[in-house]
């Protein structure tokens, strides 16, 4: 048996690989490497969706700004009672759903700061690939940082 993958894991390995999904993942990866693929003015295209979504989620929007690398950096504070990482992830995925395009990647990182305590950082790439829209393929990169997480 390989290493345990979760509490109670008796197998130590999975039942298959994810090759059937690889073409879509590779297509999104390829798009991220195209010059000019990230759309301009994320504050115009994304911010209204984020503001509306935060109204019904345990997330307070603190700041949102375009960064030098083209990413839209969003700072949020967790306002929910439960402070488990899984609860925060559920809320952030609902937030991502408010602006997600047909092809989307979400990655989660943990960040520790002496001033603000633990936070979770989510890196999101979302966009339209060739043939997914009548628009020219384009996308957005979004970095969401959630503070107030224990």
Secondary structure, DSSP 4 states (H G I P E B T S, - for coil): ----SSTT--SSS-S---HHHHHHHHHHHHHHTSTT-BPS-HHHHTHHHHHHHHTTTTEEEEEEEE-TTS-EEEEEEE--S---HHHHHHHHHHHHHTT--SEEEEEEEEEEETTTEEEEEEEEEEEEPTTSSSSPPEEEEEEEEEES--
